[in-house]
Amino acid sequence: MSEPDHYFTAAPASPAELRTRQVVLAGRELSVRTAGGVFSPDHVDHATAVLLDHVPPPPPDGDLLDLGCGWGPVALTLALRSPGARVWAVDVNERALDLVRRNAADLALTGVVAARPDDVPDDVRFAALWSNPPVRVGKPALHALLLRWLPRLAPGAAAHLVVGKNLGADSLHRWLEGEGWAVERTASARGFRVLEVRAGDEGPVAG
């Protein structure tokens, strides 16, 4: 996300701005709608593809979170694989949320809820969290983002994050461990790491 202001301020796309792309998600060839002003509008980006190729199957039900959803490849995959779950597609970009809603409706995925961060009820706990987090916002913002959402994992649940090796994956791994999380690198492919994050034996560091 090299242009955060652009991504973070886009309004919903007008019909004239919408574009259709063919993608493969959850083993299915799908037609989705994207638009400029969101992350990777023309394809499933490489990091997200690595994440989707290496995560375990999501829980069949409960609340699942795609943190930083963009136009929705992760959220749509979660919904396709777990039709009995409620999938929260969270982003600060209104255009991205608009696209997720359109794509979920087109695919009859009624369990997808596209929401801004502050619109997710505080009592929701997530059975899984999948994310290609916006590492280019800088470490302080990234750390604040993760410290906001990781503690909302349900007991025994895991988060799976994909981060570029050259964009600080290993330092993020160490930082998460320093915050009290149990972290395992579960995959490394195409220059990206997939990190599984769970609550450590003593829980994350408070405050």
CYANA upper distance limits for C-alpha pairs under 8 A (distance plus 0.5 A):
  1 MET  CA      7 TYR  CA      8.20
  1 MET  CA     39 PHE  CA      7.06
  1 MET  CA    134 PRO  CA      6.62
  1 MET  CA    135 VAL  CA      8.07
  1 MET  CA    136 ARG  CA      6.28
  1 MET  CA    137 VAL  CA      8.06
  2 SER  CA    136 ARG  CA      6.80
  3 GLU  CA      7 TYR  CA      6.93
  4 PRO  CA      8 PHE  CA      6.28
  4 PRO  CA    136 ARG  CA      8.48
  4 PRO  CA    137 VAL  CA      7.39
  5 ASP  CA      9 THR  CA      6.49
  6 HIS  CA     10 ALA  CA      6.87
  6 HIS  CA     37 GLY  CA      6.66
  6 HIS  CA     38 VAL  CA      8.50
  7 TYR  CA     37 GLY  CA      5.86
  7 TYR  CA     38 VAL  CA      5.80
  7 TYR  CA     39 PHE  CA      7.27
  7 TYR  CA     93 ASN  CA      6.78
  8 PHE  CA     92 VAL  CA      6.52
  8 PHE  CA     93 ASN  CA      5.34
  8 PHE  CA     94 GLU  CA      8.45
  9 THR  CA     93 ASN  CA      6.71
  9 THR  CA     94 GLU  CA      8.09
 10 ALA  CA     37 GLY  CA      6.31
 10 ALA  CA     38 VAL  CA      8.12
 10 ALA  CA     93 ASN  CA      6.67
 10 ALA  CA     94 GLU  CA      6.92
 10 ALA  CA     95 ARG  CA      6.18
 11 ALA  CA     93 ASN  CA      7.99
 11 ALA  CA     94 GLU  CA      6.05
 11 ALA  CA     95 ARG  CA      5.52
 12 PRO  CA     94 GLU  CA      6.28
 12 PRO  CA     95 ARG  CA      4.36
 12 PRO  CA     96 ALA  CA      7.96
 12 PRO  CA     98 ASP  CA      6.34
 12 PRO  CA     99 LEU  CA      8.35
 13 ALA  CA     17 GLU  CA      6.31
 13 ALA  CA     18 LEU  CA      6.96
 13 ALA  CA     35 ALA  CA      7.16
 13 ALA  CA     95 ARG  CA      6.45
 13 ALA  CA     98 ASP  CA      8.17
 14 SER  CA     18 LEU  CA      7.26
 17 GLU  CA     35 ALA  CA      6.54
 17 GLU  CA     36 GLY  CA      7.95
 18 LEU  CA     33 ARG  CA      6.86
 18 LEU  CA     34 THR  CA      6.36
 18 LEU  CA     35 ALA  CA      5.49
 19 ARG  CA     33 ARG  CA      6.03
 19 ARG  CA     34 THR  CA      5.83
 19 ARG  CA     35 ALA  CA      6.23
 20 THR  CA     31 SER  CA      7.05
 20 THR  CA     32 VAL  CA      6.11
 20 THR  CA     33 ARG  CA      5.04
 20 THR  CA     34 THR  CA      6.76
 21 ARG  CA     31 SER  CA      6.19
 21 ARG  CA     32 VAL  CA      5.93
 21 ARG  CA     33 ARG  CA      6.74
 21 ARG  CA     34 THR  CA      7.69
 21 ARG  CA     42 ASP  CA      7.24
 21 ARG  CA     43 HIS  CA      7.75
 22 GLN  CA     29 GLU  CA      7.39
 22 GLN  CA     30 LEU  CA      6.15
 22 GLN  CA     31 SER  CA      5.14
 22 GLN  CA     32 VAL  CA      6.88
 23 VAL  CA     29 GLU  CA      6.28
 23 VAL  CA     30 LEU  CA      5.89
 23 VAL  CA     31 SER  CA      6.92
 23 VAL  CA     32 VAL  CA      7.74
 23 VAL  CA     43 HIS  CA      7.53
 23 VAL  CA     44 VAL  CA      7.72
 24 VAL  CA     28 ARG  CA      5.74
 24 VAL  CA     29 GLU  CA      4.95
 24 VAL  CA     30 LEU  CA      6.44
 25 LEU  CA     29 GLU  CA      7.15
 25 LEU  CA     30 LEU  CA      7.60
 25 LEU  CA     73 PRO  CA      7.58
 25 LEU  CA     76 LEU  CA      8.08
 25 LEU  CA     77 THR  CA      6.22
 26 ALA  CA     77 THR  CA      5.96
 26 ALA  CA     80 LEU  CA      7.07
 26 ALA  CA     81 ARG  CA      7.11
 32 VAL  CA    103 ASN  CA      6.32
 33 ARG  CA     71 TRP  CA      8.35
 33 ARG  CA     99 LEU  CA      7.08
 33 ARG  CA    102 ARG  CA      7.89
 33 ARG  CA    103 ASN  CA      6.80
 34 THR  CA     38 VAL  CA      8.48
 34 THR  CA     41 PRO  CA      6.06
 34 THR  CA     42 ASP  CA      7.68
 34 THR  CA     71 TRP  CA      6.68
 34 THR  CA     99 LEU  CA      6.77
 35 ALA  CA     41 PRO  CA      6.32
 35 ALA  CA     99 LEU  CA      8.39
 36 GLY  CA     41 PRO  CA      6.49
 37 GLY  CA     41 PRO  CA      8.19
 37 GLY  CA     95 ARG  CA      7.92
 38 VAL  CA     70 GLY  CA      6.45
 38 VAL  CA     71 TRP  CA      7.40
 38 VAL  CA     93 ASN  CA      8.02
 38 VAL  CA     95 ARG  CA      7.53
 38 VAL  CA     96 ALA  CA      6.40
 39 PHE  CA     70 GLY  CA      6.13
 39 PHE  CA     71 TRP  CA      7.99
 40 SER  CA     44 VAL  CA      7.23
 40 SER  CA     45 ASP  CA      6.43
 40 SER  CA     70 GLY  CA      8.41
 41 PRO  CA     71 TRP  CA      7.85
 44 VAL  CA     48 THR  CA      6.98
 44 VAL  CA     49 ALA  CA      6.80
 44 VAL  CA     73 PRO  CA      7.28
 45 ASP  CA     49 ALA  CA      6.72
 46 HIS  CA     50 VAL  CA      6.73
 46 HIS  CA    190 ARG  CA      8.34
 47 ALA  CA     51 LEU  CA      6.79
 47 ALA  CA    132 ASN  CA      7.37
 47 ALA  CA    162 VAL  CA      6.82
 47 ALA  CA    163 VAL  CA      7.59
 47 ALA  CA    164 GLY  CA      7.77
 47 ALA  CA    192 PHE  CA      6.89
 48 THR  CA     52 LEU  CA      6.66
 48 THR  CA     73 PRO  CA      8.38
 48 THR  CA     74 VAL  CA      7.94
 48 THR  CA    132 ASN  CA      6.53
 48 THR  CA    162 VAL  CA      7.64
 49 ALA  CA     53 ASP  CA      6.58
 50 VAL  CA     54 HIS  CA      6.80
 50 VAL  CA    162 VAL  CA      8.01
 50 VAL  CA    189 ALA  CA      7.23
 50 VAL  CA    190 ARG  CA      8.13
 50 VAL  CA    192 PHE  CA      7.75
 50 VAL  CA    194 VAL  CA      8.28
 51 LEU  CA     55 VAL  CA      6.56
 51 LEU  CA    132 ASN  CA      8.11
 51 LEU  CA    160 HIS  CA      8.25
 51 LEU  CA    161 LEU  CA      7.80
 51 LEU  CA    162 VAL  CA      6.22
 51 LEU  CA    194 VAL  CA      6.82
 52 LEU  CA     74 VAL  CA      7.82
 54 HIS  CA    186 THR  CA      8.24
 54 HIS  CA    187 ALA  CA      7.03
 54 HIS  CA    194 VAL  CA      7.97
 55 VAL  CA    160 HIS  CA      7.50
 57 PRO  CA     81 ARG  CA      8.07
 58 PRO  CA     78 LEU  CA      7.27
 58 PRO  CA     81 ARG  CA      7.62
 58 PRO  CA     82 SER  CA      7.24
 58 PRO  CA    128 ALA  CA      7.29
 59 PRO  CA     82 SER  CA      7.32
 59 PRO  CA     85 ALA  CA      8.28
 59 PRO  CA    127 ALA  CA      7.22
 59 PRO  CA    128 ALA  CA      7.63
 60 PRO  CA     81 ARG  CA      8.15
 60 PRO  CA     82 SER  CA      5.24
 60 PRO  CA     83 PRO  CA      7.73
 60 PRO  CA     84 GLY  CA      6.50
 60 PRO  CA     85 ALA  CA      6.55
 61 ASP  CA     82 SER  CA      6.98
 61 ASP  CA     83 PRO  CA      8.16
 61 ASP  CA     84 GLY  CA      5.48
 61 ASP  CA     85 ALA  CA      4.35
 61 ASP  CA     86 ARG  CA      7.54
 62 GLY  CA     84 GLY  CA      8.21
 62 GLY  CA     85 ALA  CA      5.51
 62 GLY  CA     86 ARG  CA      6.61
 62 GLY  CA    126 PHE  CA      7.64
 62 GLY  CA    127 ALA  CA      6.50
 63 ASP  CA     85 ALA  CA      6.49
 63 ASP  CA     86 ARG  CA      5.37
 63 ASP  CA     87 VAL  CA      6.38
 63 ASP  CA     88 TRP  CA      7.63
 63 ASP  CA    124 VAL  CA      7.85
 63 ASP  CA    125 ARG  CA      7.23
 63 ASP  CA    126 PHE  CA      5.42
 63 ASP  CA    127 ALA  CA      6.20
 63 ASP  CA    128 ALA  CA      7.87
 64 LEU  CA     78 LEU  CA      8.04
 64 LEU  CA     85 ALA  CA      7.41
 64 LEU  CA     86 ARG  CA      6.67
 64 LEU  CA     87 VAL  CA      5.25
 64 LEU  CA     88 TRP  CA      6.54
 64 LEU  CA    126 PHE  CA      5.79
 64 LEU  CA    127 ALA  CA      6.14
 64 LEU  CA    128 ALA  CA      5.51
 64 LEU  CA    129 LEU  CA      6.51
 65 LEU  CA     75 ALA  CA      8.00
 65 LEU  CA     87 VAL  CA      6.34
 65 LEU  CA     88 TRP  CA      5.33
 65 LEU  CA     89 ALA  CA      6.75
 65 LEU  CA     90 VAL  CA      7.90
 65 LEU  CA    126 PHE  CA      6.95
 65 LEU  CA    128 ALA  CA      6.76
 65 LEU  CA    129 LEU  CA      5.15
 65 LEU  CA    130 TRP  CA      6.74
 66 ASP  CA     74 VAL  CA      6.71
 66 ASP  CA     75 ALA  CA      5.96
 66 ASP  CA     87 VAL  CA      7.87
 66 ASP  CA     88 TRP  CA      6.61
 66 ASP  CA     89 ALA  CA      5.48
 66 ASP  CA     90 VAL  CA      6.67
 66 ASP  CA    129 LEU  CA      6.57
 66 ASP  CA    130 TRP  CA      5.69
 66 ASP  CA    131 SER  CA      6.13
 67 LEU  CA     89 ALA  CA      7.02
 67 LEU  CA     90 VAL  CA      5.71
 67 LEU  CA     91 ASP  CA      7.21
 67 LEU  CA    129 LEU  CA      7.67
 67 LEU  CA    130 TRP  CA      7.12
 67 LEU  CA    131 SER  CA      5.61
 67 LEU  CA    132 ASN  CA      7.96
 67 LEU  CA    133 PRO  CA      7.49
 68 GLY  CA     89 ALA  CA      7.85
 68 GLY  CA     90 VAL  CA      6.08
 68 GLY  CA     91 ASP  CA      5.23
 68 GLY  CA     92 VAL  CA      8.18
 68 GLY  CA    131 SER  CA      7.09
 68 GLY  CA    132 ASN  CA      7.45
 68 GLY  CA    133 PRO  CA      6.72
 68 GLY  CA    134 PRO  CA      7.73
 69 CYS  CA     73 PRO  CA      7.86
 69 CYS  CA     74 VAL  CA      7.24
 69 CYS  CA     75 ALA  CA      7.14
 69 CYS  CA     89 ALA  CA      5.93
 69 CYS  CA     90 VAL  CA      6.19
 69 CYS  CA     91 ASP  CA      6.19
 69 CYS  CA     96 ALA  CA      7.77
 69 CYS  CA     97 LEU  CA      8.30
 69 CYS  CA    100 VAL  CA      8.48
 69 CYS  CA    131 SER  CA      8.20
 70 GLY  CA     91 ASP  CA      7.32
 70 GLY  CA     93 ASN  CA      8.19
 70 GLY  CA     96 ALA  CA      5.40
 70 GLY  CA     97 LEU  CA      7.72
 70 GLY  CA    100 VAL  CA      8.12
 71 TRP  CA     96 ALA  CA      5.40
 71 TRP  CA     97 LEU  CA      7.42
 71 TRP  CA     99 LEU  CA      5.77
 71 TRP  CA    100 VAL  CA      5.67
 72 GLY  CA     76 LEU  CA      6.21
 72 GLY  CA     89 ALA  CA      7.73
 72 GLY  CA     96 ALA  CA      8.15
 72 GLY  CA     99 LEU  CA      7.93
 72 GLY  CA    100 VAL  CA      5.63
 72 GLY  CA    103 ASN  CA      8.20
 73 PRO  CA     77 THR  CA      6.60
 74 VAL  CA     78 LEU  CA      6.69
 74 VAL  CA    130 TRP  CA      7.78
 74 VAL  CA    131 SER  CA      8.16
 75 ALA  CA     79 ALA  CA      6.71
 75 ALA  CA     87 VAL  CA      6.95
 75 ALA  CA     88 TRP  CA      7.75
 75 ALA  CA     89 ALA  CA      6.26
 75 ALA  CA    112 VAL  CA      7.83
 76 LEU  CA     80 LEU  CA      6.53
 76 LEU  CA    103 ASN  CA      8.47
 76 LEU  CA    104 ALA  CA      7.33
 76 LEU  CA    109 LEU  CA      8.32
 76 LEU  CA    112 VAL  CA      8.24
 77 THR  CA     81 ARG  CA      6.59
 78 LEU  CA     82 SER  CA      6.34
 78 LEU  CA     87 VAL  CA      7.39
 79 ALA  CA     83 PRO  CA      5.74
 79 ALA  CA     85 ALA  CA      7.46
 79 ALA  CA     86 ARG  CA      8.15
 79 ALA  CA     87 VAL  CA      6.79
 79 ALA  CA    109 LEU  CA      6.97
 79 ALA  CA    111 GLY  CA      7.26
 79 ALA  CA    112 VAL  CA      7.22
 80 LEU  CA    109 LEU  CA      7.86
 83 PRO  CA    109 LEU  CA      7.87
 83 PRO  CA    111 GLY  CA      7.42
 84 GLY  CA    111 GLY  CA      7.90
 85 ALA  CA    111 GLY  CA      6.88
 86 ARG  CA    111 GLY  CA      5.24
 86 ARG  CA    112 VAL  CA      6.52
 86 ARG  CA    113 VAL  CA      7.72
 87 VAL  CA    111 GLY  CA      6.43
 87 VAL  CA    112 VAL  CA      5.20
 87 VAL  CA    113 VAL  CA      6.47
 88 TRP  CA    112 VAL  CA      6.55
 88 TRP  CA    113 VAL  CA      5.38
 88 TRP  CA    114 ALA  CA      6.43
 88 TRP  CA    115 ALA  CA      7.45
 89 ALA  CA     97 LEU  CA      7.98
 89 ALA  CA    100 VAL  CA      8.05
 89 ALA  CA    112 VAL  CA      7.43
 89 ALA  CA    113 VAL  CA      6.44
 89 ALA  CA    114 ALA  CA      5.06
 89 ALA  CA    115 ALA  CA      6.63
 90 VAL  CA     97 LEU  CA      8.06
 90 VAL  CA    114 ALA  CA      6.46
 90 VAL  CA    115 ALA  CA      5.57
 90 VAL  CA    116 ARG  CA      6.01
 90 VAL  CA    117 PRO  CA      6.42
 91 ASP  CA     96 ALA  CA      7.58
 91 ASP  CA     97 LEU  CA      7.19
 91 ASP  CA    114 ALA  CA      8.42
 91 ASP  CA    115 ALA  CA      7.21
 91 ASP  CA    116 ARG  CA      5.91
 91 ASP  CA    117 PRO  CA      7.04
 92 VAL  CA    116 ARG  CA      5.95
 92 VAL  CA    117 PRO  CA      7.32
 93 ASN  CA     97 LEU  CA      6.99
 93 ASN  CA    116 ARG  CA      8.35
 94 GLU  CA     98 ASP  CA      6.64
 94 GLU  CA    116 ARG  CA      8.38
 95 ARG  CA     99 LEU  CA      6.75
 96 ALA  CA    100 VAL  CA      6.77
 97 LEU  CA    101 ARG  CA      6.75
 97 LEU  CA    114 ALA  CA      5.95
 97 LEU  CA    115 ALA  CA      7.21
 97 LEU  CA    116 ARG  CA      8.41
 98 ASP  CA    102 ARG  CA      6.79
 98 ASP  CA    114 ALA  CA      8.31
 99 LEU  CA    103 ASN  CA      6.56
100 VAL  CA    104 ALA  CA      6.45
100 VAL  CA    114 ALA  CA      7.03
101 ARG  CA    105 ALA  CA      6.58
101 ARG  CA    112 VAL  CA      8.13
101 ARG  CA    113 VAL  CA      8.14
101 ARG  CA    114 ALA  CA      6.84
102 ARG  CA    106 ASP  CA      6.63
103 ASN  CA    107 LEU  CA      6.71
104 ALA  CA    108 ALA  CA      6.46
104 ALA  CA    109 LEU  CA      5.40
104 ALA  CA    110 THR  CA      7.41
104 ALA  CA    112 VAL  CA      7.04
105 ALA  CA    109 LEU  CA      6.58
105 ALA  CA    110 THR  CA      7.50
115 ALA  CA    119 ASP  CA      6.35
115 ALA  CA    120 VAL  CA      7.11
116 ARG  CA    120 VAL  CA      7.62
120 VAL  CA    124 VAL  CA      7.84
124 VAL  CA    152 ARG  CA      7.87
125 ARG  CA    152 ARG  CA      5.63
125 ARG  CA    153 LEU  CA      5.95
125 ARG  CA    154 ALA  CA      5.60
126 PHE  CA    152 ARG  CA      6.74
126 PHE  CA    153 LEU  CA      5.20
126 PHE  CA    154 ALA  CA      5.75
126 PHE  CA    157 ALA  CA      7.80
127 ALA  CA    153 LEU  CA      6.78
127 ALA  CA    154 ALA  CA      5.99
127 ALA  CA    157 ALA  CA      5.71
127 ALA  CA    158 ALA  CA      7.84
128 ALA  CA    153 LEU  CA      7.42
128 ALA  CA    154 ALA  CA      8.48
128 ALA  CA    157 ALA  CA      6.27
128 ALA  CA    158 ALA  CA      6.09
128 ALA  CA    159 ALA  CA      6.28
128 ALA  CA    160 HIS  CA      8.48
129 LEU  CA    153 LEU  CA      7.92
129 LEU  CA    158 ALA  CA      7.12
129 LEU  CA    159 ALA  CA      4.90
129 LEU  CA    160 HIS  CA      6.70
130 TRP  CA    159 ALA  CA      6.28
130 TRP  CA    160 HIS  CA      5.41
130 TRP  CA    161 LEU  CA      6.53
131 SER  CA    159 ALA  CA      8.36
131 SER  CA    160 HIS  CA      6.93
131 SER  CA    161 LEU  CA      5.49
131 SER  CA    162 VAL  CA      7.12
132 ASN  CA    161 LEU  CA      6.34
132 ASN  CA    162 VAL  CA      5.66
132 ASN  CA    163 VAL  CA      7.28
133 PRO  CA    142 LEU  CA      8.12
133 PRO  CA    161 LEU  CA      7.51
133 PRO  CA    162 VAL  CA      7.74
133 PRO  CA    163 VAL  CA      7.84
134 PRO  CA    142 LEU  CA      7.47
135 VAL  CA    139 LYS  CA      7.64
135 VAL  CA    142 LEU  CA      6.59
135 VAL  CA    163 VAL  CA      8.06
135 VAL  CA    167 LEU  CA      7.68
137 VAL  CA    141 ALA  CA      6.61
137 VAL  CA    142 LEU  CA      7.00
138 GLY  CA    142 LEU  CA      6.54
139 LYS  CA    143 HIS  CA      6.30
140 PRO  CA    144 ALA  CA      6.62
141 ALA  CA    145 LEU  CA      6.63
142 LEU  CA    146 LEU  CA      6.81
143 HIS  CA    147 LEU  CA      6.53
144 ALA  CA    148 ARG  CA      6.63
145 LEU  CA    149 TRP  CA      7.03
146 LEU  CA    150 LEU  CA      6.10
147 LEU  CA    151 PRO  CA      7.24
148 ARG  CA    152 ARG  CA      8.21
149 TRP  CA    153 LEU  CA      7.98
150 LEU  CA    159 ALA  CA      7.79
151 PRO  CA    204 PRO  CA      8.25
153 LEU  CA    157 ALA  CA      6.27
153 LEU  CA    158 ALA  CA      7.41
153 LEU  CA    159 ALA  CA      8.13
156 GLY  CA    198 ARG  CA      7.83
156 GLY  CA    199 ALA  CA      8.15
157 ALA  CA    198 ARG  CA      7.19
158 ALA  CA    196 GLU  CA      6.94
158 ALA  CA    197 VAL  CA      6.03
158 ALA  CA    198 ARG  CA      5.40
158 ALA  CA    199 ALA  CA      8.43
159 ALA  CA    195 LEU  CA      8.44
159 ALA  CA    196 GLU  CA      6.17
159 ALA  CA    197 VAL  CA      5.50
159 ALA  CA    198 ARG  CA      7.09
160 HIS  CA    194 VAL  CA      7.07
160 HIS  CA    195 LEU  CA      6.04
160 HIS  CA    196 GLU  CA      5.13
160 HIS  CA    197 VAL  CA      6.79
161 LEU  CA    194 VAL  CA      6.08
161 LEU  CA    195 LEU  CA      5.67
161 LEU  CA    196 GLU  CA      7.14
161 LEU  CA    197 VAL  CA      8.34
162 VAL  CA    192 PHE  CA      7.04
162 VAL  CA    193 ARG  CA      6.06
162 VAL  CA    194 VAL  CA      4.98
162 VAL  CA    195 LEU  CA      6.83
163 VAL  CA    167 LEU  CA      7.23
163 VAL  CA    168 GLY  CA      7.67
163 VAL  CA    169 ALA  CA      5.60
163 VAL  CA    192 PHE  CA      6.06
163 VAL  CA    193 ARG  CA      5.92
163 VAL  CA    194 VAL  CA      7.15
163 VAL  CA    195 LEU  CA      8.46
164 GLY  CA    168 GLY  CA      7.08
164 GLY  CA    169 ALA  CA      6.20
164 GLY  CA    191 GLY  CA      6.41
164 GLY  CA    192 PHE  CA      4.70
164 GLY  CA    193 ARG  CA      6.58
165 LYS  CA    169 ALA  CA      5.47
165 LYS  CA    170 ASP  CA      7.28
165 LYS  CA    191 GLY  CA      6.10
165 LYS  CA    192 PHE  CA      5.75
165 LYS  CA    193 ARG  CA      6.68
166 ASN  CA    191 GLY  CA      7.95
168 GLY  CA    172 LEU  CA      6.51
169 ALA  CA    173 HIS  CA      6.66
169 ALA  CA    192 PHE  CA      8.24
169 ALA  CA    193 ARG  CA      6.87
170 ASP  CA    174 ARG  CA      6.87
171 SER  CA    175 TRP  CA      6.61
172 LEU  CA    176 LEU  CA      6.58
173 HIS  CA    177 GLU  CA      6.88
173 HIS  CA    183 VAL  CA      7.08
173 HIS  CA    195 LEU  CA      7.88
174 ARG  CA    178 GLY  CA      6.67
175 TRP  CA    179 GLU  CA      6.82
176 LEU  CA    180 GLY  CA      7.13
176 LEU  CA    181 TRP  CA      6.08
176 LEU  CA    182 ALA  CA      8.19
176 LEU  CA    183 VAL  CA      7.58
177 GLU  CA    181 TRP  CA      5.40
177 GLU  CA    182 ALA  CA      6.49
177 GLU  CA    183 VAL  CA      6.80
179 GLU  CA    204 PRO  CA      6.09
179 GLU  CA    205 VAL  CA      5.62
180 GLY  CA    199 ALA  CA      7.74
180 GLY  CA    200 GLY  CA      6.23
180 GLY  CA    202 GLU  CA      7.66
180 GLY  CA    203 GLY  CA      6.42
180 GLY  CA    204 PRO  CA      4.52
180 GLY  CA    205 VAL  CA      5.75
181 TRP  CA    197 VAL  CA      6.94
181 TRP  CA    198 ARG  CA      6.33
181 TRP  CA    199 ALA  CA      5.45
181 TRP  CA    200 GLY  CA      5.18
181 TRP  CA    203 GLY  CA      7.25
181 TRP  CA    204 PRO  CA      5.94
182 ALA  CA    197 VAL  CA      6.24
182 ALA  CA    198 ARG  CA      5.61
182 ALA  CA    199 ALA  CA      6.26
182 ALA  CA    200 GLY  CA      5.12
182 ALA  CA    201 ASP  CA      8.39
183 VAL  CA    195 LEU  CA      6.99
183 VAL  CA    196 GLU  CA      6.10
183 VAL  CA    197 VAL  CA      5.16
183 VAL  CA    198 ARG  CA      6.99
184 GLU  CA    195 LEU  CA      6.13
184 GLU  CA    196 GLU  CA      5.69
184 GLU  CA    197 VAL  CA      7.23
185 ARG  CA    193 ARG  CA      7.20
185 ARG  CA    194 VAL  CA      6.27
185 ARG  CA    195 LEU  CA      5.04
185 ARG  CA    196 GLU  CA      6.76
186 THR  CA    193 ARG  CA      8.22
186 THR  CA    194 VAL  CA      6.18
186 THR  CA    195 LEU  CA      6.41
186 THR  CA    196 GLU  CA      6.96
187 ALA  CA    193 ARG  CA      6.31
187 ALA  CA    194 VAL  CA      5.56
187 ALA  CA    195 LEU  CA      7.90
188 SER  CA    192 PHE  CA      6.09
188 SER  CA    193 ARG  CA      5.03
188 SER  CA    194 VAL  CA      6.82
189 ALA  CA    193 ARG  CA      7.18
199 ALA  CA    203 GLY  CA      5.73
199 ALA  CA    204 PRO  CA      6.77
200 GLY  CA    204 PRO  CA      6.96
